[in-house]
């Protein structure tokens, strides 16, 4: 046995036309933990197996890499990856490339509260594990903070005892007791609340997962792709480029986008323009490394800043995101994990001076460009005949909202570069806030509102609906899974053809697609580029120059 940077485990091959693997970083949850991922099979041996499959002579080669999000253990991540492969096999096996494969990447995320699928004994065991982790977190609290917290708590207890004793003995007036009690309570609560907030942020694991994603998750995924690239070049240097597709869920979107940022050809001749922020001369290639091509990017409830699709100096991912041939975003205004937890956590770390700067990309809302402000479901920028309403620049941004009354165009105006071409125009957006199956909301209560209010948010939290992972994990959310997996493994053009095998008119298929999304309560903002390339088959109508 030997230790490695990564482990690679093949999935079961019985009943599947294409292989699947789980690649796991061996980085520990805590730096003091010993590495436990010791496997009998050398990952280099499995890597060679992957390379041999990709180099088979028949047809194109294509890889779909799925990356899980925050608060995920290894078993949960593996379950999702196997379900992803199973769903694609059942619905798209006859349509994917001849040498297609699914790879699930596991980075060292920390499961805050373990799942309890077993009986009472299992629930008690998981509860004890959570308490044990909480106690460890308290022990790790810096001494000055621990002392301050104990001081505040002690002050509150002792002050309460003294006030009770003084009131009982009637040594001073009631007004004096009230003033003294209020003073002691205010000081103690001020200290305790600050320490408690810091402690809760610690046991939530959010910042710890952010650190692990940035320093372990991204680096190890880059290394895996680099090693794969190296072996492919050694064995078959002149083969056609292999398409790389990604699904990033939650914080997995951070891992994916930053991995691509590192992998991008910084000194690629086509990507070099000038040092201006607008950099209209840059037109980067989709090719990365020696053998790969960035094909499709699907972000599901991405826990990355909404600034990612705004053009400006504060967007570090712009140059890498525009390299993908196709890009899709699945969002939900009712995603309370992003709306509250992630936004609050990023209040401490994201360099924005306004509340709007901290909003997450997974909460972006699609609004209709229709007359009189009337909202519609389905593809909002396609008419009843299946023809595109040509929205460009600010008009396109006006259909995307950070919150009610704040379209993306307003945020872009605050940052500047209004005359630039906007990276947001390269994405196709699926607003699933009102997505329903059999009349039931999948990721919210599906109220049919254009925007949710505070009352709706409270009701949503109390309802227990999984607004963050429901598009992938909700048992009845079959339509959203078909969209996510279909777009990631086929792309928009080929996925349209699966809607009706007897129909060859792409505009008719687009209309059918819009009607199905409308029936499910999903609003879609279609990228102009997708319409030009995948419906009209006229790629010359759209270009990437200046994005």
C-alpha positions in Angstrom: 0.0 0.0 0.0 1.1 3.6 -0.6 -0.2 7.1 -0.1 -1.2 9.3 -3.0 -2.4 12.8 -3.7 -5.6 11.4 -5.2 -7.5 8.1 -5.1 -9.4 6.9 -8.2 -12.1 4.3 -7.8 -14.0 2.8 -10.7 -17.8 2.4 -10.5 -19.6 -0.8 -11.3 -19.7 -1.5 -15.1 -22.6 -3.9 -15.2 -25.5 -2.6 -17.3 -23.6 0.6 -18.3 -22.4 1.5 -21.8 -19.8 4.0 -20.5 -17.5 3.9 -17.5 -17.6 6.1 -14.4 -15.0 6.9 -11.7 -14.7 8.7 -8.4 -11.6 10.8 -8.0 -11.0 11.9 -4.4 -8.5 14.3 -2.8 -6.7 12.7 0.1 -6.3 16.1 1.9 -7.6 15.8 5.5 -10.6 17.6 7.0 -8.3 19.0 9.7 -4.6 19.5 9.2 -3.8 17.3 12.3 -5.8 14.4 10.9 -3.9 11.4 9.5 -4.5 10.6 5.8 -7.0 7.7 5.8 -7.5 7.2 2.0 -5.1 4.3 1.5 -6.1 2.1 -1.4 -4.8 -1.2 -2.7 -4.9 -0.1 -6.3 -2.4 2.4 -7.5 -4.2 5.5 -8.9 -1.7 5.7 -11.7 -2.9 2.2 -12.8 -6.5 3.5 -12.9 -5.4 6.6 -14.7 -3.9 4.5 -17.4 -7.2 2.6 -17.7 -9.0 5.9 -18.2 -6.4 7.0 -20.9 -6.7 3.7 -22.7 -10.5 4.1 -22.9 -10.3 7.7 -24.2 -7.8 6.7 -26.9 -10.0 4.0 -28.4 -10.3 4.6 -32.2 -14.1 4.8 -32.5 -15.8 8.2 -32.3 -15.2 11.3 -30.2 -14.1 11.3 -26.5 -15.8 13.3 -23.9 -15.6 13.6 -20.1 -18.3 14.9 -17.7 -16.8 16.0 -14.3 -19.3 16.5 -11.5 -18.3 18.4 -8.4 -20.3 18.4 -5.1 -20.8 21.3 -2.8 -20.5 22.4 0.8 -21.3 20.1 3.7 -20.9 16.8 1.8 -19.4 13.6 3.1 -17.8 11.0 0.8 -20.7 8.6 0.8 -23.2 11.3 -0.1 -20.9 12.6 -2.9 -20.5 9.0 -4.3 -24.2 8.4 -4.2 -24.8 11.6 -6.3 -22.1 10.7 -8.8 -23.5 7.2 -9.3 -27.0 8.6 -9.6 -25.7 11.0 -12.3 -24.2 8.2 -14.3 -27.4 6.1 -13.9 -29.7 8.9 -15.0 -27.6 9.6 -18.1 -27.4 5.9 -18.9 -31.2 5.5 -18.7 -32.1 8.7 -20.7 -29.2 9.6 -23.0 -27.0 6.5 -23.5 -27.9 6.4 -27.2 -27.0 10.0 -27.7 -23.7 10.6 -25.8 -20.3 10.4 -27.6 -18.9 6.9 -28.2 -16.1 7.4 -25.7 -18.1 9.2 -23.0 -17.3 8.9 -19.3 -18.5 10.3 -16.0 -16.0 11.3 -13.3 -17.2 12.5 -9.9 -14.6 14.6 -8.0 -14.6 14.5 -4.2 -12.9 17.4 -2.4 -12.5 17.3 1.4 -15.8 18.8 2.5 -16.9 18.5 6.1 -20.3 17.1 6.9 -21.5 19.3 9.8 -24.5 17.1 10.9 -24.2 13.5 9.7 -27.2 12.1 7.9 -29.3 9.6 9.9 -30.9 7.1 7.5 -30.8 4.4 10.2 -32.8 3.8 13.4 -32.7 5.5 16.7 -29.3 4.1 17.6 -27.8 5.6 14.4 -29.4 9.0 15.2 -28.0 9.0 18.7 -24.6 8.1 17.4 -24.6 10.9 14.9 -25.9 13.3 17.6 -22.9 12.3 19.8 -20.5 12.8 16.9 -22.0 16.3 16.4 -21.6 17.1 20.1 -18.1 15.8 20.0 -17.2 18.0 17.1 -18.8 21.0 18.8 -16.8 20.4 21.9 -13.6 20.2 19.8 -14.5 23.5 18.1 -15.0 25.1 21.6 -11.6 23.7 22.7 -10.0 25.2 19.6 -11.5 28.7 20.3 -8.6 31.2 20.9 -8.0 31.8 24.6 -8.8 35.5 24.6 -12.2 34.8 23.0 -12.9 31.9 25.3 -12.0 34.0 28.3 -14.2 36.9 27.0 -17.1 34.5 26.5 -16.8 33.0 29.9 -16.5 36.4 31.4 -19.7 37.6 29.7 -21.6 34.5 30.7 -20.3 34.7 34.3 -21.2 38.3 34.5 -24.7 37.5 33.4 -25.1 34.7 36.0 -23.5 36.5 38.9 -25.3 39.8 38.1 -28.6 37.9 38.0 -27.9 36.3 41.4 -26.9 39.6 43.0 -29.9 41.4 41.6 -32.2 38.8 42.8 -30.7 38.8 46.3 -30.7 42.6 46.5 -34.3 42.7 45.3 -35.3 40.1 47.8 -33.7 41.9 50.7 -35.0 45.3 49.5 -31.6 47.0 50.0 -32.2 49.5 47.2 -35.1 50.9 45.2 -36.7 48.9 42.3 -35.5 51.6 39.8 -31.9 51.2 40.8 -32.2 47.4 40.5 -33.7 47.8 37.0 -30.9 50.1 35.9 -28.2 47.9 37.3 -29.7 44.8 35.8 -30.1 46.4 32.4 -26.4 47.5 32.5 -25.1 44.1 33.4 -27.3 42.3 31.0 -26.3 44.6 28.1 -22.6 44.2 28.7 -22.8 40.4 29.2 -25.1 39.9 26.1 -22.9 42.0 24.0 -19.8 39.9 24.8 -21.7 36.6 24.7 -23.4 37.3 21.3 -20.2 38.3 19.6 -18.4 35.1 20.8 -21.4 32.9 20.1 -21.6 34.3 16.5 -18.0 33.5 15.9 -18.5 30.0 17.4 -21.6 29.3 15.2 -19.7 30.4 12.1 -17.0 27.9 13.2 -19.3 24.9 13.7 -21.2 25.7 10.5 -18.0 24.6 8.7 -18.6 27.2 5.9 -15.3 29.1 6.1 -13.5 25.8 6.7 -15.0 24.3 3.6 -14.2 27.5 1.7 -10.5 27.1 2.7 -10.5 23.4 1.8 -12.2 24.1 -1.6 -9.7 26.8 -2.4 -6.5 25.2 -1.2 -7.1 21.4 -1.6 -10.2 21.0 -3.9 -9.0 23.3 -6.7 -5.4 22.3 -6.6 -6.0 18.6 -6.6 -8.5 18.7 -9.5 -6.0 20.8 -11.5 -3.4 18.1 -10.8 -5.7 15.3 -11.9 -6.5 17.0 -15.2 -2.8 17.9 -15.7 -1.8 14.3 -15.1 -4.5 13.0 -17.5 -3.3 15.5 -20.1 0.3 14.4 -19.7 -0.5 10.7 -20.1 -2.7 11.3 -23.1 0.0 13.3 -24.9 2.6 10.6 -24.2 0.4 7.8 -25.7 -1.4 9.7 -28.5 -0.1 13.2 -29.1 -2.1 13.8 -32.3 -5.6 12.7 -31.4 -8.6 15.1 -31.6 -9.2 17.2 -28.6 -11.3 15.7 -25.8 -14.3 17.7 -24.6 -14.4 18.6 -20.9 -17.8 19.2 -19.4 -18.5 20.2 -15.8 -21.4 20.2 -13.4 -20.7 22.3 -10.3 -23.2 22.3 -7.5 -23.1 24.8 -4.6 -19.5 25.3 -3.5 -18.5 22.8 -6.2 -19.1 25.7 -8.7 -16.3 27.5 -6.9 -14.0 24.5 -7.4 -14.9 24.1 -11.0 -14.6 27.8 -12.0 -11.3 28.3 -10.2 -9.9 25.1 -11.6 -10.7 26.3 -15.1 -9.2 29.7 -14.3 -5.9 28.0 -13.4 -6.0 25.6 -16.4 -6.7 28.4 -18.9 -3.9 29.1 -21.3 -2.8 32.5 -19.9 -0.3 33.1 -22.7 -2.5 31.7 -25.5 -1.9 33.9 -28.5 -5.6 34.4 -29.1 -6.3 35.5 -25.5 -3.7 38.3 -25.5 -5.2 41.7 -26.1 -4.0 44.6 -24.0 -3.9 45.7 -20.4 -7.2 47.6 -20.5 -10.0 46.4 -18.2 -12.4 46.2 -21.1 -9.9 44.4 -23.3 -12.1 44.3 -26.4 -9.3 42.6 -28.3 -9.3 39.4 -26.4 -11.0 36.3 -27.9 -9.7 33.3 -25.9 -9.8 29.8 -27.3 -11.8 26.9 -25.7 -8.7 24.7 -26.0 -6.8 24.2 -22.8 -3.6 22.2 -22.3 -2.5 19.8 -25.0 -5.6 17.6 -25.5 -8.7 19.2 -23.9 -11.4 21.6 -25.0 -13.8 23.3 -22.6 -17.2 22.4 -23.9 -20.1 22.7 -21.5 -20.4 24.3 -18.0 -23.5 23.7 -15.9 -23.8 25.6 -12.6 -26.5 24.4 -10.2 -27.2 26.7 -7.2 -23.7 28.0 -7.5 -22.2 29.4 -4.2 -20.1 32.0 -6.0 -20.6 35.8 -6.2 -23.2 37.2 -8.6 -20.3 39.5 -9.7 -19.1 36.4 -11.7 -21.4 37.4 -14.6 -20.9 41.1 -14.3 -18.1 42.6 -16.5 -15.6 44.5 -14.4 -12.2 44.5 -12.7 -13.8 42.8 -9.7 -14.7 39.6 -11.7 -11.7 37.3 -11.5 -13.4 34.5 -13.5 -14.4 36.4 -16.6 -11.5 35.3 -18.8 -12.0 31.6 -17.9 -15.9 31.4 -18.1 -16.0 32.8 -21.6 -13.8 29.9 -22.8 -16.6 27.4 -22.6 -18.6 26.6 -25.7 -21.8 26.5 -23.7 -22.7 27.8 -20.2 -25.9 27.3 -18.1 -27.1 28.5 -14.8 -29.8 26.9 -12.6 -30.9 29.3 -9.9 -33.7 29.7 -7.3 -34.7 32.8 -5.4 -36.0 30.5 -2.6 -32.6 28.9 -2.0 -32.3 29.9 1.6 -28.8 28.4 2.1 -27.5 30.9 -0.4 -30.0 33.7 0.5 -29.2 33.7 4.2 -26.3 31.5 5.3 -23.9 32.1 2.4 -24.7 35.7 2.0 -24.2 36.3 5.8 -21.0 34.4 5.9 -19.6 36.3 2.9 -20.5 39.6 4.6 -17.3 39.1 6.6 -15.1 38.2 3.6 -16.4 39.5 0.3 -15.0 43.0 -0.6 -18.2 44.8 -1.4 -19.5 48.1 0.2 -23.1 47.4 -0.5 -25.6 44.5 0.3 -26.1 43.8 -3.4 -22.4 43.0 -3.8 -22.7 40.0 -1.5 -25.5 38.2 -3.3 -24.8 34.7 -4.7 -25.1 33.6 -8.3 -27.5 30.8 -7.4 -30.2 33.4 -6.3 -30.3 35.3 -9.6 -33.8 35.8 -10.8 -35.1 35.8 -14.4 -37.7 38.4 -15.4 -39.8 38.6 -18.6 -39.1 41.4 -21.1 -42.8 41.3 -22.1 -45.0 44.4 -22.4 -46.6 45.9 -19.4 -44.3 43.9 -17.1 -46.3 40.7 -17.6 -44.4 37.6 -16.5 -44.3 34.4 -18.5 -42.8 31.0 -17.9 -40.9 29.0 -20.5 -38.3 30.9 -22.6 -39.0 34.5 -21.9 -37.1 35.9 -24.9 -38.7 33.7 -27.5 -42.0 34.5 -29.1 -44.9 32.2 -29.8 -43.5 31.1 -33.1 -40.2 30.0 -31.6 -38.3 33.1 -32.8 -35.8 34.9 -30.6 -36.4 38.4 -29.3 -32.9 39.9 -29.9 -32.0 41.2 -26.5 -28.4 42.5 -26.3 -26.3 44.4 -23.8 -28.3 46.3 -21.2 -31.6 44.8 -22.5 -30.4 41.3 -21.7 -29.2 42.4 -18.2 -32.6 44.0 -17.6 -34.1 40.4 -17.6 -31.8 39.3 -14.7 -32.3 40.4 -11.1 -30.3 40.2 -7.9 -33.5 41.1 -5.9 -36.7 43.0 -6.5 -36.0 46.3 -8.1 -32.3 45.6 -8.7 -31.7 44.3 -12.3 -28.2 43.2 -13.2 -28.0 46.3 -15.5 -28.2 48.5 -12.4 -25.3 46.6 -10.7 -23.3 46.8 -14.0 -24.0 50.6 -14.1 -22.6 51.0 -10.6 -19.4 49.2 -11.6 -19.1 50.8 -15.0 -18.1 49.4 -18.4 -21.7 49.7 -19.6 -20.4 49.9 -23.2 -18.5 46.6 -22.9 -19.8 43.2 -24.0 -21.2 41.4 -21.0 -20.1 37.9 -20.0 -23.7 37.4 -18.7 -24.9 37.2 -22.3 -23.0 33.9 -22.8 -25.1 32.1 -20.2 -28.5 30.5 -20.6 -30.5 30.9 -17.3 -33.1 28.6 -15.7 -35.0 30.3 -12.9 -36.5 27.3 -11.0 -38.1 29.3 -8.2 -41.6 28.2 -9.3 -40.6 24.8 -10.6 -43.2 22.2 -9.7 -44.0 18.5 -10.3 -47.6 17.3 -10.0 -48.6 20.6 -8.5 -45.9 20.5 -5.8 -43.0 23.0 -5.5 -39.7 21.2 -5.8 -37.3 23.9 -4.5 -39.8 26.4 -3.1 -43.5 26.6 -2.4 -44.0 27.6 -6.1 -46.3 30.5 -5.4 -46.1 31.8 -8.9 -44.8 35.3 -7.7 -42.3 37.3 -9.7 -40.4 38.0 -6.5 -40.7 36.6 -3.0 -41.1 38.7 0.2 -40.0 38.2 3.8 -43.2 36.4 4.7 -42.5 33.9 1.9 -39.0 33.4 3.1 -40.1 32.6 6.6 -42.8 30.2 5.3 -40.2 28.6 3.1 -37.8 27.9 6.0 -40.6 26.4 8.1 -41.8 24.2 5.2 -38.5 22.2 5.1 -38.3 22.3 1.3 -34.8 21.7 0.0 -34.2 24.8 -2.0 -30.5 24.3 -2.3 -30.2 20.7 -3.5 -33.7 19.9 -4.6 -33.0 20.2 -8.3 -30.6 17.3 -8.1 -31.7 15.3 -5.0 -35.5 15.7 -4.8 -37.0 12.4 -5.7 -39.7 13.8 -7.9 -37.5 16.5 -9.6 -37.1 14.4 -12.8 -37.5 17.3 -15.2 -34.8 19.4 -13.7 -32.4 16.4 -13.7 -33.2 15.7 -17.3 -32.3 19.3 -18.1 -29.1 19.4 -16.0 -27.7 16.1 -17.2 -29.0 16.5 -20.8 -27.3 19.9 -21.2 -24.1 18.7 -19.6 -23.6 15.5 -21.6 -25.3 16.5 -24.9 -25.4 20.3 -25.2 -28.4 22.4 -26.2 -28.6 21.3 -29.8 -28.6 17.6 -29.3 -30.8 17.8 -26.2 -33.5 19.5 -28.3 -33.5 16.6 -30.8 -34.3 14.2 -28.0 -37.6 15.9 -27.3 -39.2 14.6 -30.5 -37.1 12.2 -32.7 -39.6 12.7 -35.6 -39.2 16.4 -35.7 -36.2 18.0 -37.6 -37.2 21.7 -37.4 -35.1 23.2 -34.6 -37.5 26.1 -34.1 -40.4 23.7 -33.6 -38.3 21.8 -31.1 -37.4 25.0 -29.3 -41.1 25.9 -29.0 -41.7 22.4 -27.6 -38.9 22.9 -25.1 -40.3 26.3 -24.1 -43.8 24.8 -23.6 -42.4 22.0 -21.3 -40.5 24.5 -19.2 -43.6 26.7 -19.0 -45.7 23.7 -17.8 -43.2 23.1 -15.0 -43.1 26.8 -14.0 -39.5 27.4 -15.1 -38.4 30.7 -16.6 -35.6 30.5 -19.2 -33.5 33.3 -20.5 -31.8 31.9 -23.7 -28.4 33.1 -24.7 -28.5 34.7 -28.2 -25.5 32.6 -29.1 -27.4 29.4 -28.4 -30.2 30.4 -30.7 -27.8 31.4 -33.5 -25.7 28.3 -33.3 -28.1 25.5 -32.1 -31.4 26.6 -33.7 -30.5 28.6 -36.8 -27.1 26.9 -37.3 -25.6 30.2 -38.2 -22.6 30.6 -35.9 -21.3 33.5 -37.9 -24.1 35.6 -36.4 -22.4 35.4 -33.0 -18.8 35.8 -32.0 -16.8 35.9 -28.8 -14.7 39.0 -29.7 -14.7 41.4 -26.8 -16.2 39.2 -24.1 
